[in-house]
């Protein structure tokens, strides 16, 4: 008889998701689905609003990455007033970059220390009450303290520029509305301050060494868990180095063959299409030339490590070289290496933030520029979880008539489904019994990619999990609850 396992909702993530695993009459996995069950509708209800409201409205997509949506939308509306990234004033361009790298820094800290580290420190078999940041603090006080203060540092950068830690506003069409004060700048450069950028660089190096040591101790599990071939997509600069704010799109396949060769972000429509499925509200982007079956790509830290030629800051580039030497592969397709890549990016962000803090342009009051208005604007950045696209079209009155959003989670949709399928095939008992360890390993695979399932504002906290097992007649034959 056929059976179905349901994991609803998935915990320690932002938003609502459900996993269903279908077993055949022999207890073997027949199919798996990772559902996004929340309908947001932002692409539709933003229509009819004036374009200058977009960077404010779209922040409400997410409580974890509001800055990323704010800046992607800002890049798009810049084009609507005739300004490309290179046309921004040096002050506006660098202040936005500072805001962006502060956002990635704090978001990566949240993702690793708060959401993922319990999976690494305690393992899938640990009791449920230990799978949280409080238990991490009890077990490894120094690690937890650094994680909390590192996230706070990024949040303070955001607050200094945008006015608030969450849903602050700084970008306006063609620039920014305020500058960075000398006092604000000096606070982050003060070596006596535990939250100084130099301290963050030092701690980032320590955390990178921590994750490297962890991989050396648990290599077999990390190599094999949710390992599968895929494409990888990200942004690079003119020289092929890692770029987060403004660059060209590059994609490679699982063997390192280039499938998208450094194209301008404004041309994304020529190369990408989006499929839909009746069992999820989330779309499935893929490269047109490769096709739906093999043209999908992972995005995010692991993908960015794979597609770039180097990282343009010395400490992070050295860490990337050690990462590549350790894996011994041209392309890393192992899901759990995402965390190591994420911490290398934390180090890169800290280095970039220091460079920007010492740049006198961030104190300039040359903030806004204008050009020849257009009717279409496209903004693409590398958000913490991966490549993020905002595309708007307006009428002659400046009202939005069309909106397309491809968020990082959407790109990772296929990857997360593949990860769940791997766990289902390799971990779940052939008898179809539900174990807490099995449920957690499904979640471990998802959390390696993305704690922002719906790109919607939700409260982080304990979410209940309910797993149900049905036979082929739809009868409930087993269930488990997690509070």
Residue pairs with C-beta under 8 A, 6 or more apart in sequence:
1 25
1 471
1 472
1 473
2 22
2 23
2 24
2 25
2 30
2 471
2 472
3 22
3 23
3 27
3 432
3 469
3 470
3 471
3 472
3 477
4 20
4 21
4 22
4 23
4 468
4 469
4 470
5 19
5 20
5 21
5 22
5 23
5 428
5 432
5 434
5 467
5 468
5 469
6 18
6 19
6 20
6 21
6 466
6 467
6 468
6 469
6 470
7 18
7 19
7 20
7 21
7 439
7 442
7 443
7 465
7 466
7 467
8 18
8 19
8 465
8 466
8 467
8 468
9 16
9 17
9 18
9 463
9 464
9 465
9 466
10 17
10 18
10 19
10 442
10 443
10 446
10 453
10 463
10 465
11 443
11 462
11 463
11 464
11 465
11 482
12 115
12 118
12 131
12 132
12 443
12 447
12 451
12 463
13 115
13 443
13 446
13 447
13 450
13 451
13 452
13 453
13 463
14 62
14 63
14 64
14 451
14 452
14 453
14 454
14 456
14 458
14 460
15 36
15 38
15 452
15 453
15 454
15 455
15 456
15 458
16 36
16 37
16 38
16 453
16 454
16 458
17 34
17 35
17 36
17 37
17 446
17 453
17 454
18 34
18 35
18 37
19 32
19 33
19 34
19 35
19 420
19 442
19 446
20 32
20 33
20 35
21 29
21 31
21 32
21 420
21 424
21 428
21 442
22 29
22 30
22 31
22 32
23 29
23 30
23 428
23 432
24 30
25 472
26 430
27 429
27 430
27 431
27 432
28 430
29 421
29 424
29 425
29 428
32 417
32 420
32 421
32 424
33 279
33 280
33 417
33 420
34 280
34 413
34 416
34 417
34 420
34 446
35 279
35 280
36 280
36 281
36 282
36 409
36 413
36 453
36 454
37 280
37 281
38 281
38 453
38 454
38 456
39 281
40 61
40 281
40 454
40 455
40 456
42 57
42 58
42 61
42 403
42 405
43 403
43 404
43 405
44 403
46 54
46 57
46 58
46 400
46 403
47 400
47 401
47 402
47 403
48 399
48 400
49 57
49 399
49 400
50 398
50 399
50 400
51 77
51 80
51 173
51 377
51 392
51 394
51 398
51 399
51 400
52 77
52 172
52 173
52 398
54 73
54 76
54 77
54 390
54 392
54 400
54 403
55 69
55 70
55 71
55 73
55 74
55 77
55 169
55 171
56 70
56 169
58 69
58 70
58 72
58 73
58 390
58 405
59 66
59 67
59 69
59 70
59 167
60 66
60 167
60 456
60 457
61 69
61 405
61 407
61 455
61 456
61 457
62 68
62 69
62 452
62 455
62 456
62 457
63 166
63 456
63 457
63 458
63 459
63 460
64 107
64 110
64 384
64 451
64 452
64 460
65 103
65 107
65 383
65 384
65 385
65 452
65 455
66 166
66 167
66 168
67 99
67 100
67 102
67 103
67 158
67 162
67 168
68 100
68 103
68 107
68 381
68 383
68 384
68 388
69 383
69 388
69 390
69 455
70 162
70 169
70 170
70 171
71 96
71 99
71 100
71 103
71 171
71 245
71 379
71 381
72 379
72 380
72 381
72 383
72 388
72 389
72 390
73 171
73 379
73 390
73 392
74 96
74 171
74 172
74 379
75 85
75 246
75 377
75 378
75 379
75 380
75 381
75 390
76 377
76 378
76 379
76 390
76 391
76 392
77 173
77 377
77 379
77 392
78 84
78 85
78 87
78 88
78 173
78 174
78 377
78 379
79 266
79 374
79 376
79 377
79 378
79 379
80 173
80 373
80 374
80 375
80 376
80 377
80 392
80 394
80 398
81 173
81 174
81 370
81 371
81 373
82 174
82 370
82 371
82 372
82 373
82 374
83 173
83 174
83 175
83 369
83 370
83 371
85 93
85 245
85 246
87 369
87 371
88 96
88 174
88 175
88 369
89 175
89 364
89 366
89 367
89 368
89 369
90 361
90 364
90 366
91 175
91 176
91 179
91 361
91 362
91 363
91 364
91 365
91 366
91 367
92 174
92 175
92 176
92 366
92 367
92 368
92 369
94 356
94 359
94 361
94 362
95 161
95 170
95 176
95 179
95 180
95 362
96 170
96 171
96 176
96 245
97 245
97 352
97 356
98 157
98 161
98 180
98 353
98 356
98 357
98 362
99 157
99 158
99 161
99 162
99 170
100 244
100 245
100 381
101 157
101 244
101 349
101 352
101 353
101 356
102 154
102 155
102 157
102 158
102 161
102 349
102 353
103 154
103 158
103 384
104 154
104 244
104 345
104 346
104 349
104 382
104 383
104 384
105 150
105 153
105 154
105 157
105 200
105 346
105 349
105 350
105 353
106 150
106 151
106 152
106 153
106 154
106 155
106 157
106 158
107 154
107 384
108 301
108 342
108 343
108 345
108 346
108 349
108 384
109 147
109 150
109 151
109 154
109 346
110 151
110 451
111 342
111 384
111 451
112 147
112 207
112 339
112 342
112 343
112 346
113 133
113 136
113 143
113 144
113 146
113 147
113 148
113 150
113 151
114 133
114 147
114 151
114 460
115 447
115 451
116 339
116 447
116 448
117 133
117 136
117 143
117 147
118 126
118 130
118 131
118 132
118 133
118 135
118 136
119 131
119 440
119 444
119 447
120 214
120 339
121 136
121 139
121 140
122 130
122 131
122 135
122 139
124 437
124 440
124 441
124 444
125 437
128 436
128 482
129 135
130 139
131 440
132 462
133 144
133 147
136 143
136 144
136 147
137 144
137 145
143 207
143 210
146 203
146 206
146 207
149 194
149 195
149 203
150 200
150 203
150 204
150 207
150 346
152 195
153 188
153 195
153 197
153 200
154 349
155 165
156 165
156 188
156 195
157 188
157 353
158 164
158 165
158 168
159 165
159 168
160 180
160 184
160 187
160 188
161 168
161 170
161 178
161 180
162 168
162 169
162 170
163 169
163 170
169 177
170 176
170 177
170 178
171 177
172 368
173 368
173 370
174 368
174 369
174 370
174 371
175 367
175 368
175 369
176 367
176 368
177 367
177 368
178 367
179 362
179 363
179 364
179 365
179 367
180 362
180 363
181 363
182 363
185 357
185 362
185 363
187 193
188 195
188 196
188 197
188 353
188 357
189 196
189 197
189 198
189 357
189 358
190 196
191 198
193 199
197 350
197 353
197 354
197 357
198 354
200 350
200 353
201 315
201 347
201 350
201 351
201 354
204 343
204 346
204 347
204 350
205 315
205 319
205 347
207 343
207 346
208 319
208 340
208 343
208 344
208 346
208 347
211 339
211 340
211 343
212 322
212 323
212 326
212 340
215 222
215 326
215 337
215 340
216 326
221 336
222 334
222 336
222 337
223 334
224 334
225 334
225 335
225 336
225 422
225 441
225 444
225 445
226 334
226 335
226 336
226 418
226 419
226 422
226 423
226 445
226 448
227 333
227 334
227 335
227 422
228 333
228 335
228 418
228 419
228 422
229 253
229 254
229 255
229 333
230 254
230 296
230 297
230 298
230 333
230 414
230 415
230 418
231 251
231 252
231 253
231 254
231 259
231 287
231 290
231 294
231 295
231 296
231 297
231 298
232 251
232 252
232 297
232 298
232 299
232 302
232 303
232 306
232 307
232 331
233 249
233 250
233 251
233 260
233 297
233 298
233 299
233 303
233 307
233 386
233 387
233 411
234 242
234 249
234 250
234 251
234 299
234 303
234 304
234 306
234 307
234 308
234 382
234 386
234 387
235 242
235 243
235 244
235 247
235 248
235 249
235 250
235 265
235 304
235 380
235 381
235 382
235 387
236 242
236 243
236 247
236 248
236 250
236 262
236 307
236 308
236 309
237 243
237 247
237 248
237 312
238 247
238 248
239 309
239 310
239 312
240 250
240 262
240 308
240 309
240 310
241 308
241 309
241 310
241 311
241 312
242 304
242 308
242 310
242 311
242 312
242 348
243 308
243 312
243 382
244 381
244 382
245 381
245 382
246 265
246 381
247 265
248 262
248 263
248 264
248 265
249 260
249 262
249 263
249 264
249 265
249 268
249 271
249 380
249 387
250 258
250 260
250 261
250 262
250 307
250 308
251 258
251 259
251 260
251 287
251 297
251 307
252 258
252 259
252 306
252 307
252 331
253 259
253 290
253 294
253 331
254 331
254 333
255 330
255 331
256 306
256 330
256 331
259 287
259 289
259 290
259 295
260 271
260 287
263 270
263 271
265 378
265 379
265 380
265 389
266 378
268 378
268 380
268 389
268 391
269 391
270 288
271 287
271 288
271 289
272 285
272 286
272 287
272 288
272 406
273 285
273 286
273 288
273 292
274 283
274 284
274 285
274 286
274 406
274 410
275 283
275 284
275 285
275 286
275 292
276 283
276 284
277 284
280 413
282 409
282 410
282 413
283 406
283 410
283 413
284 292
284 296
284 410
284 413
284 414
285 296
285 297
285 406
285 410
285 411
285 413
286 292
286 295
286 296
286 297
286 414
287 295
287 296
287 297
288 295
289 295
296 411
296 413
296 414
296 415
297 303
297 411
298 386
298 411
298 412
298 415
298 449
299 385
299 386
299 387
299 408
299 411
299 412
300 338
300 341
300 342
300 384
300 385
300 386
300 408
300 412
300 449
300 450
301 338
301 341
301 342
301 344
301 345
302 332
302 335
302 337
302 338
302 341
303 386
304 341
304 345
304 382
304 386
305 320
305 323
305 324
305 332
305 341
305 344
306 331
306 332
308 320
310 317
310 320
311 317
311 319
311 320
311 344
311 348
313 347
313 348
313 351
313 352
313 355
314 351
315 347
315 348
315 351
316 344
316 345
316 347
316 348
316 351
319 344
319 347
320 344
323 337
323 340
323 341
323 344
327 334
327 337
335 415
335 419
335 422
335 445
335 448
335 449
336 448
338 448
338 449
339 448
356 362
375 393
375 394
375 395
375 396
376 391
376 392
376 393
376 394
377 391
377 392
377 393
377 394
378 389
378 390
378 391
378 392
379 389
379 390
379 391
380 387
380 388
380 389
380 390
381 387
381 388
382 388
383 407
383 408
384 408
385 408
385 409
385 412
385 449
385 450
385 452
386 408
386 411
386 412
387 406
387 408
387 411
388 406
388 407
388 408
389 404
389 405
389 406
389 407
390 403
390 404
390 405
391 402
391 403
391 404
391 405
392 400
392 402
392 403
393 400
393 401
393 402
393 403
394 400
394 401
395 401
407 452
407 455
408 450
408 452
409 449
409 450
409 452
409 453
409 454
409 455
412 449
412 450
415 449
416 445
416 446
416 449
416 450
419 445
419 446
419 448
419 449
420 442
420 445
420 446
422 445
423 438
423 441
423 442
423 444
423 445
424 442
427 438
427 441
428 438
429 435
429 438
432 469
433 469
433 478
434 467
434 469
434 478
434 479
434 480
436 480
436 482
439 465
439 467
439 480
439 482
462 483
464 481
464 482
464 483
465 480
465 481
465 482
466 479
466 480
466 481
466 482
467 479
467 480
467 482
468 476
468 478
468 479
469 476
469 477
469 478
469 479
470 476
470 477
471 477
